[in-house]
Amino acid sequence: MCIGMLSKVFKVFDRPAADPIGAQLPLMGSAWPVTILMLIYFLIVLKYGKKCMENRNPYDITKIIIGYNLFQVIYNGVLFCFCFYNYVIDPIYDLSCMTILPLDHPSKNIERTITYAFIVNKIIDLLDTIFFVLRKSYKQITVLHVYHHALMVYYTWWVHRIYGVGGQFITTAMLNTWIHTIMYFYYMISAIYPGLKDRLWWKKYITIFQIIQFTIIISHSLYILIFNPECKYPLILHFMIISIAFTFLVMFTKFYIKTYVKPRNQKKH
């Protein structure tokens, strides 16, 4: 029985890719590399990282963090511009039904590049948590933080593998890279000028933008489902987008209330 279950897992992990050309890109040929990467990530941030740092002082990695945040600002900013241009200025999709482009479509390489660059960036995002471990900032390794980072890597990879690149997920990529450009800019300024950290009034708006992002993503899927039921975008992916975005919406809303609303109400009393 166990051997049969393992055999099924192996078949899923090595199933043919929906986009054969995309499958030739690094990390995209098989599910094993990204799965092993995520297992290592969980072991480091949830267990062995803390054990390793137990008898060590926090590392001073300020310069590394500044460089990393600058890199992320540039990476996300460029990717956002790329998404925005092909989403709004010279759209390659019909926004009322964003199915993936055929393999022979003239803009397929653009769609493939955006998707792959986004997946790679979600993998790079995992370094956020590693830095928390090295600095012993364990209070920042929350359920929301780990769940958000891990899910963004794994579910985007599998959608690429099973369904193909692009499509309606470009909506997520565009909104996500816009917010991350702002977020990493805030982190960079905070690292360069630690004294300004509590005086940067727009910090809370990063969370508000996250909440708005998930609301837009949910609304877009619901709009297509209600007003364009003939759209051939897979129903299961609509439900996946809505359920994941709704989960994030609830978690980020709770975080916002706990971090910004409750302390303000307590000060009034």
N, C-alpha and C positions, 0 to 999 in steps of 0.2 A: 504493500500500500504506500509506504513512504517513498519507495523507489519510483512508483508510478507518479506520485505527486511531484517529486524532484524532476522527473522526466518532462512533465508538463511545464514546469518553471523554466527549464533549460530551453524548451521549444519557444516559449514566449520571449525569453531573453535574446534568442538568436533568430527571431523571425525576420523575414525580409522587410526592408525599409520601404515605406510608402514613397520616399523620394530617393531613388538609387544614387543620384549624384550627391545629394546631401549626406548620404551615408558614408561617402568617401572622406568626409571632413574629419579632422581629429576629434576623438571621443564619441563620434556618432556611429561608428560601425557596429558596435555591440553595446548592450545594456550593462555588461560587466564592469567596464572601467568607471562609469558614473555611479554604479551601485556600490562598488568598493570604495570609491571616493566619499560617498555619503556615509558609509559605515565608519570609515576612519574619522570623518567629521564628528559624528555622534560620540564615538569613543573618546575623542580629545576633549570636546566641549562639555560633555556630561559626566565624564569619569576621570580618565587618566591625565587630562590636562591639569586638573585641580590637584591630583596626587603629585604630579611632577613639580608643581609650583609650591607645594605645601611648605617646604623648608627653604624656599628661595624668596628673595625680595622681588617686588614687581620690577620688570624690566623698563628702562627708560627708552621707549621706542618712538618718542615724539617726532623725530625727523622722518622716520619710516612712515608714520601715520600721516604726516603732512604731505609727503610725496604720494602716498596711496590715495589720499583724498583728492589731490590735484589731478591725478591720473583718472579717477572716477568722474570728476567734474567734466573733464575733456571727453572721456569715453561716452558718458551718458548724454552730454550735450550734443556731440556729433551724431550719435545714434538717433536722438530725438529729432534733430534737424532732418536727418535722412527719412525718418518715419513721417514727419509732418509734411515734407515735400511730396512724398508719394501717397499720402493719405488725403491731403487737403489741396495743395497747390496744383499738382499734376497727378490726380488720383488714378491708381491702378485697379481700384475696386469700386463696385457699386455698394455704397454704404448700407443699402437696404437688404443686401444679401452678400456677405463677404465670404464666399467660398474660395478655396485655394485656387491659384492659377494652374492651368494645364501645364504639363511638363514641357510642352513646345511653345509656350507663350513667350513673347518677346521680353516681358518684364519678369520672367521666372527667376533669373539670377538676382534681380533686385530683391524680390521676396525672400529668396534663399539666404542672401547675405544678411538682411535685417534679422531674420529668425535666428540664424546661427550666431550672429554677433550678440543678440539678446541672451541666448542660452549661455554663451561663454561668460557674459557679464554677471549672470546669476551665480555662476560658479566662483567667479572672482569675489563676489559679495560675501562668500563664506569666510573670507579673511577678517571681516568685521569681528566675528565671534572669537577667532584665534587671537586677535589683538586684545580682546577683553580678558582672555585667559592669561596671556603674557603679562598684562598689567594688573591681574588679580581683581578686575572689576566684575566680580561675579554677579552683583545685583543687576547688571545689565543683561545677563544671560537669562532672559525670561522665557516662559513658554511661548509667548507671542513672537519673540525674536527668533528662536530656534525653529519653530513651526513655520514661520514666514519664509525664512531663508531656505530651509530644507524642501519645502513644498514647491517653491518657485523653481528650484533646480530640477527636481524629479518629475513634476507633472509636465513642465514645458518640454523636457527631453522625450517623454513618452508620447506626448501629442505629436511631436515632430516625427517620431519613429512610426507610429501607427497610422496617423492621418496625413501627415505631410507638413510642409513649411507654410507659414503665413496665415492667410485668411483672416478670420475675425480676431485672432490673437494679436494682430498688429495693433488693434485698439489698445490692448493691454500694454504692449511694448511702448507705444507712443506716450501714453499717460504715465507709465512707470518710469521711463527714462527722464521725462520732464521733472517729475517729483524728485528723483534721485539726483539730478543735477543740482537742484536747490539744496537737498539734504546734505550732500557731500560738500557743498560749498560752505554750509553752516559748520560742519565738522572740521573743515580745514581752517576756517577763521577761529574757531574755538581752540584748536590745537596751537595755532600761531600766537593767539592772544588769549590765554586762559582767563585773564581777568575780565574779559568781555562776555564770557560764557553766559552769565546770569543776566546780562544787560541786553542781549540780543532778543528784542521783543518779538521777532517774527518766528521764533523757534516753534511755538505752539501751532503756527499756521501750517507747518510741515505735516503735522498730524491731521489737521483739517483738510489739507489737500489730498491726503491719503484717503480720508473718508469720502470726499467728493469723487475721487478716482473710482472707488468701488461702486459708488452709486451710479456713475455714468456707465460702467461696464455692465452692471445688472440691467440698467434701463435699456441699453443697446440690444442686449439679447432678448429682453422681453418685447421690445418694439418689433424685432424681426419675427418672433414667434407669433405675436398677435396680428400684426398688420401685413406680414408677408409669409404666410404659412407654406407657400409653395417653394420657398427657398430650400435648396438642397443641402444647406449646411447641416451636418449630422445633429440630430436631436440630442443625442447623448452628450455631445460637446457643449451644446447650449446649457444643458442642465449642469454639466461640470463647471462651466464658467460661472453660472449663477450661484451654485452652491459654494464654490470656493470663495468667490467675491463676497457673498453674504457672510460667510464665516469670518473673513478678514474685516468686513464692515463692523460686525458685532465686536470683535476683539479690539480693533483700533478705537471704536467708540468708547468701550469700557476703559481703555487706557487713557483716552482724553479726559473722561469724567474723573477718573482717579487722580490724574496728574495735575489737571488745570482747574476743574470745576469745584471739586471737594475742598482743596486747600483755600480757594478764594472764599467759599461759603464759611469755612471755619474762621477765617480772618475777620469776617463781618460780625461774627458772634463773639 
